[in-house]
C-alpha cells in the first residue's frame, strides 16, 4: 500500500449473489435488522447453492454474526425474508423456530458442556427412543461421528478440559452433525486456535462437511481463511454485502478500494487512464473494463510486482521485514522519465510501495532494484 493517506471511502453498494441457481438451499432477500435505533443489517441479499460453501468475511461490527443468527433462527429480521429449500422460514408473517430448521451451529468457543463427557456432548441432541437400537445405537452413532472428525473413539470418555482447542472444535462439529443438519453455520470457529492448529482444523472440518454434502456458511474476519475455505465469498461492510463472488474473482477484481484493501495487501497508486491503459509510476498497466477515464486509483496485488534484472521500473529499498519464507520489502519508486520526444500523460514517481520477495539477501535497505509488473490492474474512480 502506498504511504499516502487514503481518500474517504464510499459506503458499500448492495451486492448481488454470484450466478442464480435452480438448486438454491438458502435464499436471503432484502433482510434488515435493527437493535434499538441502530441499523445492523441494511438490505442483505444472498443465495447459497445446495452443498455449497460460503464464507461471509468482514471487520468486527459489520453484521456477520447477526446475519448468521437470523439464518439459525435465534433472531427475527426486521424486514425481508429467509427461505430454506424454497420454504420461507422467516419474514412475510412467517416464523419457523430454530429447532425445526435442520440447521447446525458451531460457535467460536465450541460451547461444549464442561460437566459432560465428549460422548455425552455429542449425543446431547440425539433421541435414543427415535433410533433403532436405542442407547446402543446412540453409542454407535457417537463413535461414527468421532471417526468422521478424525478423533479416537477413546476420547468419548474424556471431559472437554482434557482436550486441545482443535479437538474441542472437532467435538463441537461432531455434536452439530449428530442431528444430520442440512445447513451448517460456523461462527468464527477457528479464531481461538494458534496459527498452525487453525489451518489443520480448518482443513479437517472442510473435508468432513464436503464429504457429508452439508451446505455450509462460515463467518470469519480472517481473509485468508475465507478465501481458502469457501467456493463463494461474501464481503460484508457496514451491514451490507459489498461484493459476492468466487474467491479468485473477489481477490483479483474487488468491487471497490475498501474491499481490495480488506481482502489483502494492496498497492494503490494514482494513475491516468486512457482507453484500457493506466499510466502510473509502474508504467503502463492494462485494466479490464475501466470505470472512468482520466485520473483514477490503480490497484495491484504485491505479488504482481516482481524483482527482475531487466525490469523497466527502478526503485530503492527503504526497509524490510523478514518472515522466513518471504520478506516484505518497502521500495521508493524512482521518478519516471519520458523518452526523447515523448511526453508522459501522468509522470508519477517517488511513491513508496510494498511488495514481497523470497530472497532477503538481495533486498537490503539502500539496494536499487529493477521491477516488472505482471498481469492486469484494477482501477477505481477517484472519490471526492
Secondary structure as UniProt FT lines:
FT   STRAND          24..35
FT   TURN            36..37
FT   STRAND          38..49
FT   TURN            50..51
FT   STRAND          53..57
FT   TURN            60..61
FT   HELIX           64..72
FT   STRAND          79..84
FT   TURN            85..86
FT   STRAND          87..91
FT   TURN            92..93
FT   STRAND          94..95
FT   HELIX           98..100
FT   STRAND          103..106
FT   TURN            108..109
FT   TURN            114..115
FT   HELIX           118..123
FT   TURN            124..125
FT   HELIX           128..130
FT   TURN            132..133
FT   HELIX           134..148
FT   TURN            149..150
FT   HELIX           153..157
FT   HELIX           160..162
FT   HELIX           165..177
FT   TURN            178..180
FT   STRAND          183..187
FT   TURN            189..192
FT   HELIX           195..212
FT   STRAND          215..220
FT   HELIX           223..229
FT   STRAND          232..237
FT   TURN            238..239
FT   STRAND          240..245
FT   HELIX           247..252
FT   HELIX           257..262
FT   STRAND          267..274
FT   TURN            275..276
FT   STRAND          277..280
FT   TURN            281..282
FT   STRAND          283..287
FT   STRAND          294..300
FT   HELIX           302..304
FT   STRAND          305..307
FT   TURN            309..310
FT   STRAND          313..322
FT   STRAND          327..333
FT   TURN            340..341
FT   STRAND          352..357
FT   HELIX           360..362
FT   TURN            365..366
FT   STRAND          368..373
FT   STRAND          377..381
//
